[in-house]
Amino acid sequence: MAAQGLSPGDPSSFARPDEAEVSSVSLYLDVDFERKVLCGKVDLTVDKKKAEVTHVLLDSKDLNIIKVTGHGSGQVLEFSVGENISTLGSKLEIKLPSTTEMRLMLSILYETDVNSSALQWLPPEQTAGCKHPYLFSQCQAVHCRAMFPCQDTPSVKVTYTAEITAPPELTVLMSARRVGIPTIMPGGLKLHKFEQPVPIPVYLVSIVVGHLESLKIGPRSHVWSEKQYVEKAAYEFAETEQMLLAAESICGEYVWGVYDLLVLPPSFPFGGMENPCLTFVTPTVLAGDRSLADVVAHEISHSWTGNLVTNRNFEHFWLNEGFTVFVERKILAKLYGEKARHFSAIGGLKDLKDAISALGENSPLTCLVPDLRGISPEDAFSTVPYEKGHTLLFHLEELAGGPEVFDPFLKAYITKFKYKSIDTDDFKKFLYEYFPNNSLLKEVDWKEWLFKPGMPPVIPKYDTSLQEVCTGLCIKWMEWDAVAGGPCPFKPDDINNMSSGQVREFLAQLLEENPLSVTKLQTMENTYKLNSMGNSEIYFRWLRLGIKGRWKEQVDRALEFVVAQGRMKFVRPLYRDMYDWEDVRDKAIAVFKSNKSKMMYLTAYTVAKDLHLES
């Protein structure tokens, strides 16, 4: 047994699926907005792997376990809850009934904690409509155990059904297909039913309850949001079916039936979350010009890489995210050309450099396959598995002979491992089985790629043609002598003639240079009006430039931005930048503390570490 009772196969879980494995889940829950809890029961189908096994081990976190019984028999079963271990919660050990049956069903009566790390309960005033409360979940990486007792490891995949009762004026959605029409129950609550017949890791189980509306945006897609955003979202994501078709041409059949999108309230911590049948999306991608819809391409890609083929544990998270970025950019190439794929990869490298700088170039968490023994997956979360993983795959594609050779391998890889959870050795073995005679692939230094911290050992030679105009403008701003006087050499058309992606790249290049003077920053604002920019990716980089240049006028704007939305990609770097500026450090910490309770657990947890408020 691993240290502290954790699984030898997953350092982030107490489960022992090698002894007894959960194969299906049935949830029967009431949504109690007054108490801010989910209460009811979960039925688990448990398959013993050995006849002599007497207990099943589950993960739980801050759950009130009331009673455990044998499903159907009603036999009360003994259980114990172990000590709480940091962010990982506790081991729930249940004594199985004495029987020769290898498949058993258990019923667990329980309720969640008011401070469940999986659930965000919003009062009406934190919603767009300001009339109804709102609930949404975020279970990745290890928070499903705070929503129901489970084997919270991606090495275990389950099918699930759910019956959820909620106030009648609210809509319930889950990462599953809706079954029938919601019905009114005695007492006035409305019952909603769901089923997910495709096996998934439990971090993909999700729920949302709110005053929602929907619009159809494709033959298998609706967009859902509060009324105030639904038409804007429908416009923003109108190309969803085109992206799905492009993804199918790359990866094979889409097996999930429905592909809906949900625009969440601003406190959602990610750009998107690939919950099957219902992708969660941050409102920060609603740019008004579809320029940030590549987030949808990323989440669509997860329908194959991550949701069908899953990392066995979070040490191998790059198998989810590196592959997904790789497929996402192949979708961009299908829709907008190969140059767009390369241009996106160039921008990703800058994000990777920034992440590695923040973590430390020698940090073991910058390894592609980090050692997470004793480390929460939350502490390891960064751009590294995304962009370092993508860089490895792009390099392997070049060694294999290009996309025309590597694309069939990608489809074969997904076909071989779909519905399974794998690790990096599984991937490597299949790579060499598929390309048995490729001498270049045999020369890959896997130890350096997988276990050496810092930047990738090889950076592909990307097509830079879309980048050149950005580089030219960056150089012009860096070389301009703002003190010498004379007419301003810049004009609005400098960026008006660029795509939004190129404007983003231009600002990203400036962030890699020495900080701009306040005079230059003021001139840039007067010329380009970046403070009025509706594209969140551009505005975020512009705010960072201001903080790095010690432009005091931008501090309040940066603080307003980190309070207005909770996307970690934006919030964490800005808080880190303000922490590094001693004059505004205390103000930033005070703003964080006053707004911490409104943040999703994961955002508050990671920002507290960024601000050195927690070790």
N, C-alpha and C positions, 0 to 999 in steps of 0.2 A: 504494500500500500504506500502511496506517495505521502510526502510530508503533510501534516495537518489533516489527514483523511481525504485529500484530494485525489481524483482519479489519476492513475498512472498514464492514461491515454490523453488526458486533457487537463492541463494545470489550472484551468478556470472552472472546473466542475467537480462535484462530489459524486456524480453518478458512476455506476459500474455496469454499463450496458453489456460488458463481456459476461456478466453473471445473470442479470435480468434486465431486459430492454423493453421500454415503452414503445408500442407500435401505433397506437391510436389514442386520441383525446376527444372527449365530449364535454363541452362546457355548458352549464346551466346557471346563468348569472343574472342578478338584478343590479341595475345601475342606480346607485343611491347618491344623488347629487347633494342631498342635505348633509349626509355623513361623509361624503367623498370617499366611498369605498365600493368595490365590487364584492357582492356576497352571494353565496350559493354553493354549488358543488362542481367538482370535476370528476369524470369517470375516466380511468386509465386502463387500457388493455396492456397487460404485462406478459411478455414471453420469457419464460425461464430458459437459460442456455444450458443449465446443468440440473439434473434431477435433484441433487442434494442442496440446491440453493434454498435458503429459508427466509431471506430478506430482499427487498428491493430498495435501492438507494436513490433518492431524488434530491434536487436542489430546491431550496426555498429561501426567501429573503423577506423578513418582517411580515410574514403571513401568520394569521391567527388560525391555526389548525384546530378545528373543533372536534371532529370525529372521523375515523377511517373505518369503513366496513367493506365486507366482500359484496360486490355488486350482485344483486339478485338474492343472495342468501341472507343479507343483513347482519352477518356475523361481525361483531365488533373486533377490530384488529388492533394489536398493540403498535404503538409508534413512539419514536423519540425524536426530538429536535436538538441538534448539536449546537455547539458554541457558534456565535456569530463571528465570521472571519472577514473583517473589512468590507470591501465592496462585493464580496462573493457570497455573503449571506451564510446560510447554515445547511448542514446535512440533515435531511429528513429520512429516517430509517423506519421502514414499515415491515412488520413481521407478516409473512405470507401465510395463508391458510394451509393447513396440513392436507395435502391432496397429491395424487399422482399426475394431475393435469399439468401440462407444461404451459398452457395459456390461461391466465387468470384476469379477472376484472375487479378493479378496486374503485370505491367511491370515497372521495375526500370532501368533507364538509368544511368550508373555510371562508375567510374573508380577507381582503387586502388591508394594508395599513393606510392610514390617511396620508402618510408621506411616502407612499410607494414610489420607488425610483423608476418604475415602468410607466407611470400614469401622470398625466398633466391635467389637473382639474382647473378650468378657467371660470371665474365668475362672469356674469353677463357683461360687466363693464370692460372686460378684456377681449371681447369679441367685436366684430364689425357692426353687428346689429344692436348690441348693448341691451338685448331683451332676454336672452336665453343663455344658460350655462353651456359649457362645452367640455368634452373629454376626448383626449387622444392618448395613444400609447406609443412608446418607443422601446422596443425590447432588445435591439442589438446594442451591445454585444451580449451581455449577461444579465439582462433585466426581466426576461420572461419569468424567472423564478420569483420575481416580486409581483407578478400578476396571477400566477397559479403554480402549484407544485408540479415539477416536471423534471425531465432529464435535460438540463439546459446546456447541452453541448451540441455543436453542429455535426458531431459524428453520429447522432441519432436523428432519424427523420420519421415524422408521424403524419398520418392523415388526421383531419379533425372536423368535428361538427360543433355547432353552437346554437343555443337558444338563449336569447338575450331579451330581458324586459327592461323598458325605459319609458320615460314620460311620453305621452301620445303625440305631443307636438314636435318631438325630435326624431331625427332619422338616425338609424344605426347602420354602420357599414363595417365590414371586416375584410381581412385578406383571404377572402373565400367567395364562392358563388352564393348569391342570395337564393333562398328556397321559398317559393310561393310568395304570397302577399302578407305583409304584417297584419296581425289580428289583435283586436282589443280584448284584453283579459278582464275577468272580474276584478273590480277595484279601479279600472280605468287605464292601467298601464298597457303598453303595446308590446306584443311579442314578435321578435324578429328571428328568423332561422337562417342558418348558413351551413355550407358544406365545402370542404376542401379535399377532393379525392386524390390529389397529387401529394405524395409524401414531401414534407418540408422540415427543416430544422425549426425548433420552436421560436427562435429569435425573429422568425417571419410571421408569427401570429400577431395580429394587430386588431385594434378596435378604435372606432371614432364614433362619438355621439354628439350631435349638434343640430342646429336649425339649418339644414342644408338643402340646396337645390341642385339640379343637374341639367346639363344640355348634352345632346348626342353630338359627338364630333367624328364618328366613324362607324363602320359596320359592327365593330366589337368594342367600341369605346364611348364612354361618357366622361365628362368632366364634372366634378362635384366641388362645391364651395358654398360659403355663405352667399346670400343673394347679391351682396354688394360687389362680388368679384366674379360671378359665374360667367357673364358675357365676356369680360376681359380675358378670363382664363380660356374660354372656348376659342377666342381668336388666337391667343398665344400658342395654343397646342393643336392648332388645326392640321398640322403636318404629321400628327401621331401615326396615322395609318400608313403613310409613306415610310416612316421610320420602321414600323413593324414589318412591312413587306421587305424592306432592305435587310433588316435583321434576319428574317426567315431565309433570305437568299444566301446569307453568310453562315447561319447556325443550324438551319433545319426548322422543322415544324414548331409553331407556337402551341404548347400543349395546355395552356391555362384557360382557354376559352374566352374569358373576358379580360380586357385591358382598360381599366378605368384609372382616372387621375383624380386626386383629391388635393385641393389647395388648402393648406392648413393655416391656422393663425400664425402670427409672426414669431412666436416663441419656439417654433419647431427648430431643432438644432442643426439639421442637415439641409443640403440643397435638395435632396430627394431621398426616399427610402423605398427600396424595391419590394415592398410587401406584395405578394402574388395577388393578381386580379385587381389590386388597388394601390397604385403607386402614390405615396405621400410626396408632396412637393411644397417647397417654401414659397411664400408670396414674393420673395425677393427676386424671383425669376420672371415676374410679370413686368417686363420692360416696355411693353407696348409695341414692339417691333419684331417679336419672335427671335431676337438676337441671342437670348439665353436658353433657347429650347434644347440646346445640346444636353442639358440636364436630363431631359426626357429620353434622349438617345442613350444616355448612360443607364438610366433605370430600366429601359426596355432591354438593354443588353444583359442585365442581371437575370432576366427571365431564363436565360441559358447558363451563363457563367455566374454562379453563386446560388441561384435558386434550384437549378437542375443539377449542376455539378458544383459541389460545395466543399469548402475547406474542412478538413477533419477537426481541426481546432484553430484557435485564432493566432497561433504561431505561423500558420500557413495561410494567413488572410490574403496574401498577394494572389493566391489562386482565385479568389473572388474578385478583388478589385483591380489587380494588374490586368487580368484577362478582360474584365469589363471595360476598362479604359481602352484596351486594344480593340475590342469589338465596336465600342462607341465610335472610335475614330475611323474604323472601316465603314460604318454607317455614314459618317460625314463624307467620306470619299465617294460612296455610292451616290449621295445626293448632290454634293457640291464639287467633286473632283479631288484627285490625289493631293493637290497642293494644299487643300483645306485640312487634310489629315496631317500633313507635315507641319503646317502652321500651328495647329492645335498642340502637337507634340512639343514644339519649341516653347510655347507658353507653359506647358506642363513642367518642363525642365526648370523654368524659373521658380515655379511653385515648390518644386522638389528642393532646389537650393535653399530657398527660404526656410522650409521645414527643417532641413538638416542643420542649418545655422541656428535655429531656435532650440533644437534638441541637443546640439553639440556634435561636431563632426566625428568624434570618437564614441558617441553614445551607442551602446548596444541596441538601442531601440531604432537606430537607423539601418540595422541589418535587414535584409529582405525577409529572412526567417529568424526572428528574434527569439530568445529564450524567455518565456513568460512565467517561469516558475517563481512564485512569490510576487508576481507583478500583475496588476489588473490590466485587462485588455484596454480599459479606458485610458490608462497612462501611456499605452503604446499607440494610441490612435493618432495618425498623422497622414500626410500625403505620401509617405514613403512606400507603402505597399501598392498604392495606385500608380505612381509615376516611375518608381524604380522597377516595379513589376512590368509596366508597359515597355520600359526601355529594354529590359531583358528580352521580352517577346519580339519586339521590333528587330533587335539584334539577331535573334534566332531565325527570324523570317529572312533576313539578309543572307545569313549563312546557309540557309536551306535552299536559296535560289530565287527568293522573291515571292510576292503575293500569289502568283499563279501556282506555285508549288506549296506554299504554306497554307493557303485557304482550304484546300481539301483536307490537310492535316487537322486544322482547327475544327472542321465539321466532324471528322472521324473521332477526334478527342471527345467532343461533346456527346456523340452517339455512344461511345464506349463507356463513359462514366456518368451518363445521366441517371438521375435518381440515387446517386451514390455520394459519399463523402470521402475525399481522398487527401493525400498529403503530397509534398513536393517530390518525394521518391517515386510515387505512382506516376506523376507527370513525366519525370525524366525517363523512366522505364519505357513508357509508351512512345515518347519522342524518338528514342533510339530503335524501338521496334518498327516504327513507321519509316524512319530514315536509316536503315541499317548500313548503308554504304557511303554516307556523307562524311567525308574526312574532316571538313571544317567544323561540323557540329561536335565531333569527337574531341576537338581541341578546346572546347569551352571549359574555362576554369570555374567550376561550380562552387568551390569553396570560397573563392573571391566574390562571386556574384551573390551568393546566399548568406554568407556569414561574416563578411567584412563590412564594417560600418562606413558611413559616408556616401559620396556620390558613386554612381555605377562605374565599373572599371572601363567600360566602353560606351561612348556616346555616338549614336548613329549620325551619319552625315545627312541631315534633313534638308529638304528643299527650302531655301530661304527667300524665295522670290517675293512672297507676300509680306515678309518681314522687313524687306529693304527700306521701304518708305518710312517705317517706324524707326528704324535705326538712323536714317538720315535726319529725321526731325529731332530725335534724341541728341544726336551729336551737335546739331545746330543750337539747341538750348544750352547744352553744356559749354559750348565754346563762346556763346554770346557774352560780351562784356557789358553787364547791365549798369556798371558804374560809369562807363565812359560817356554815356549820353548818346544823343543822336536818335533818329527815328527808330521805332520798334520794328524789327524785321519780320514779325509774325502777324498772321492774319487768321480769321476764323476758318477759311477754307483749308488751312493746314490739316484740320481734323474732319471738317465737313466732307471732304473727299475720300476719307478713309471709311472702312467698315468699322462697326463697333468693336470687333475683335482686334482690329489693328490699333484703335485708340487704346484699348486695354493693354496691348503689347507695348505701345509707346510709353505708357505710364509705368509698366512693369520694368522696362529697360532703365528708366530714370531712377527707379527704386534701387537698382543695382549700383548706381553711381554715387558719388559723394552728394550729400544733401544739397538741394537747391537753396539759394538765398531767399529770404522773405521777399525781396524786391522782385526776383524772378517769379516766385510763386504768385505774387500779386499781379504781375504782368500776364501770367498764364491765365489767371482767373478772369481778368479784364478782357482778354482776347477770346478765350474759349468758353467761358461761362460754365465751368465744370461743377460749381456748387449747385447748379440747377439740373445736373445730369440725372435722368431717370433710370439709367442702367446701373444697377447696384454694383456690378463688378468694376465698372469704371469709377464710380463714386468712391468705392472702398479704397482703391489704389490712390485716388486723388487725396483722400483724407490721410492716408499713410504718408504720402509725400509731404503734406503740411505738417504733420506731427514730427517727422524726421527732420524737417527744415526749421523746427521750433517756431512755427507761425502760430502765435497765440490765438489769433482770430479763429483758427480751425478747431480748437480744443472743444468748445461747446458743441460744434457740429459733430465731432467724432463721438462725444459722449451721448448726444441725442441719437446717433445712429446705433450705438451698441445697446441702447435701452429700447429702441423702437423695434428691434428684431433680435432673434437669438441664434442666428446661424453661426456656428462655431468658426467656419471658414473666415468670417468677417470679424466676429467679436473677439476671438482670441488674439490675433495679431495686433489689433488696435489697442487692446488692453495692455499687451506686452510693450508696444511702442510707448504708450503713455506711462507705464511703469518705469521705463528707461529714462524718461524725462523727469528729473527730480522735482522741477517746479510744479508739475501737475500730478505727480504720483499720488499724493494724499487725496486729491480731488477725485481721481479715477477710482481709488479704493473705496472712498465714501459712496460714490455713485453705484459701484458694484454691490456694496453691502445693502444699500437701500432698495435695490431692485432684485436681489438674489432670490427672494421668495417667488418672483414671477417667472423665473427661468426654469427650463426643463432641467432635471437633475444633472444630466451629463454636462450641460453647458456650465452650470454653477460649479460643479466639481472640478472641471478642467481649468476654468478661469481662476478659481481660488488658488490653484497650484501656480498658474502663470503669474499671479500677483503675490506669490510667496506667503499666502495666508495659511496654507497647509503644506506639510512636507510630502 
